[in-house]
Amino acid sequence: MNERRQHERFSITSLADLEVHGTDERIEAYVMNVSRNGVGLYSPRPLEVGQEINVHLTFNHHGELHTESVGGTVIRCNPHVGVHLIGVRFTGLNEGEHGELVNFINERERQLAVQQ
């Protein structure tokens, strides 16, 4: 598979609460990275590729904790040393509803541009 990423990923130390559409299932996952397109997660349980989920992402931005809820679709799930690596593509990230997360990503992109 030779996919080109449209947006840079940024490491982030965070937790996410995953809400699986159409079920009462909720899974706590660790966040590996985030980009404008989606999020990489470590989950104790697998999810099906194509499943629709809400990602309730808690993160530190300028010394304050923020939680943003973003819809997404599972695009990959691979077992890895006792956990599952899950890739989620955001389906509704926008500045109006997710201002802090978009600002966080914008700042990381600017920092990366300065470093290059």
NORWO-V550929 format. One record per residue. N is the residue number from 0. SS is DSSP state (hx for helix, st for strand, lp for the rest). PHI is phi in whole degrees, -180 to 180 (* if undefined). OMEGA is omega in radians with two decimals (999 if undefined). Layout:
BEGIN
[[N SS PHI OMEGA] [N SS PHI OMEGA]]
END
This chain:
BEGIN
[[0 lp * -3.06] [1 lp -123 -3.14] [2 lp -89 3.03] [3 lp -101 3.14] [4 lp -79 3.10] [5 lp -80 -3.08] [6 lp -135 3.14] [7 lp -66 3.03] [8 lp -89 3.10] [9 st -127 3.07] [10 st -64 -3.13] [11 st -151 3.06] [12 st -97 -2.99] [13 st -161 2.99] [14 st -115 3.05] [15 st -136 3.02] [16 st -105 -3.09] [17 st -99 3.13] [18 st -113 -3.08] [19 st -84 -3.13] [20 lp -58 3.06] [21 lp 79 3.12] [22 lp -138 3.01] [23 lp -94 -3.05] [24 lp -71 3.03] [25 st -132 -3.09] [26 st -129 3.03] [27 st -89 -3.10] [28 st -130 3.04] [29 st -97 -3.12] [30 st -91 3.07] [31 st -88 -3.06] [32 st -158 -3.14] [33 st -142 3.03] [34 lp -143 3.11] [35 lp -64 -3.11] [36 lp -90 -3.06] [37 st 178 -3.04] [38 st -143 3.02] [39 st -104 -3.01] [40 st -131 2.89] [41 st -105 -3.11] [42 st -120 3.08] [43 lp -72 -3.11] [44 lp -128 3.12] [45 lp -76 2.98] [46 lp -125 -3.14] [47 lp -82 3.01] [48 lp -60 -3.10] [49 lp 98 3.12] [50 lp -65 3.06] [51 st -92 -3.13] [52 st -138 2.90] [53 st -107 3.10] [54 st -105 3.07] [55 st -96 -2.98] [56 st -100 3.08] [57 st -105 -3.07] [58 st -148 3.13] [59 st -96 3.09] [60 st -133 -3.10] [61 lp 57 3.05] [62 lp 80 3.12] [63 st -121 3.08] [64 st -83 3.10] [65 st -129 3.01] [66 st -124 3.10] [67 st -124 3.11] [68 st -109 -3.07] [69 st -130 3.06] [70 st -74 3.12] [71 st -161 3.11] [72 st -122 3.09] [73 st -69 -3.13] [74 st -111 3.03] [75 st -160 3.07] [76 st -151 -3.10] [77 st -130 3.07] [78 st -67 -3.13] [79 st -157 3.02] [80 lp 44 3.04] [81 lp 84 3.08] [82 st -133 3.09] [83 st -125 3.06] [84 st -86 -3.05] [85 st -121 3.03] [86 st -105 -3.13] [87 st -123 3.04] [88 st -94 3.11] [89 st -64 3.10] [90 lp -112 -3.08] [91 lp -152 -3.13] [92 lp -70 3.08] [93 lp -150 -3.05] [94 lp -65 -3.13] [95 lp -63 -3.10] [96 lp -98 -3.01] [97 lp -131 -3.02] [98 hx -55 -3.10] [99 hx -67 3.14] [100 hx -67 3.10] [101 hx -63 3.10] [102 hx -63 3.10] [103 hx -58 -3.13] [104 hx -66 3.11] [105 hx -58 3.13] [106 hx -64 3.12] [107 hx -64 3.11] [108 hx -64 3.10] [109 hx -64 3.12] [110 hx -61 3.13] [111 hx -64 3.14] [112 hx -62 3.13] [113 hx -68 -3.12] [114 hx -70 -3.07] [115 lp -84 999]]
END
